[in-house]
């Protein structure tokens, strides 16, 4: 019994080995069996051609439109509004009459001041006449020096009183002029906050007659990261910094902005620095308070090699792209990325102008894979403008 077990196992293994041998022989039989290979599938991909072009250097941010100058119109004297001489939303010029206050109290004050001035002048004339008379008597030694000095003092005091009354008249005229409230800047008026019959106080912070905003030119205030500060300052100093804005809601674009201001400090809490650009805004398209996309152009990279950003693969070993060769196979090539601008990436090394790079479908590729270029719709690229890569 002990010697029967090995023989049994040999009987079971032998047929299995013979079957495997038969299968191996069968696989190698038949015409052409020795040269038959399995071809790799062609992978459909999307491609783009690397181009050489000038690429602007831009810093993008979000800002808000602000009036270049804003004035809150207030009264400089206490009074009652007699007449409002503007409509809400009017365009006004410097010096235009906006509001008229009741003039009668100020006219009366002016009359009183003028009367006091006339009285002071009469008294000064009398004092001067007395002084002239006593000067003659003093030269003749008829009067004492003390008496003569008294008349001199009286005449000087009368002159000072005249000057004080003249100042009072000038102040009364000024107060009367304040009853006509005029525009100090050119711009567009806002909402009327007070109307006829309302009592206003001088420089009262609780009340504003109207706010005037200057719309042309107009300013756009925005912030940029501190990493961009040196580049922006260099462009600003060289006079080549330009600013364009696009309204988020309407898509309105203005490209004639001029960088006018760079704040003198970086916000330590956000790492941002505030900038201000000025636009002519002659058509009043930009409106105070609206948010806009802001692009500050600080220079141009001339003759740069540009590929779509989707073509660039990033890994621990660096950046690379799949380049399609003439035989329709791909090559994984390392590249040096200069910078990214929107949907485009600027390469400083690794790809030449006119070479074709893969922009979609890289996950199915390995170096040497054959590819076929497809459009976004999924159809192969035909003779309608782009060559088909040979299979």
Secondary structure, DSSP 8 states (H G I E B T S, - for coil): -TTHHHHHHHHHHHHHHHHHHHHHHHHT-STTGGG-------EEEEEEE-EEEEEEEEEEEEEEEEES-EEEE--SS-EEEEEE---TT-EE-TT-EEEEE--HHHHHHHHHHHHHHHHHHHHHHHHHHHHHHHHHHHHTT-S-HHHHHHHHHHHHHHHHHHHHHHHHHHHHHHHHHTTEEE-SS-EEE------TT-EE-TT-TT--SEEEE--SSEEEEEEEEGGGHHHHHHHHHHT--EEEEEETTT--EEEEEEEEEE-SS--TTT-EEEEEEEE--TT--S-TT-EEEEEEEEEEEEEEEEEEGGG-EEETTEEEEEEE-TTSBEEEEEEEEEEEETTEEEEEES--TT-EEEEE-GGG--TT-BEEEB-TTS-B--TTTS-----
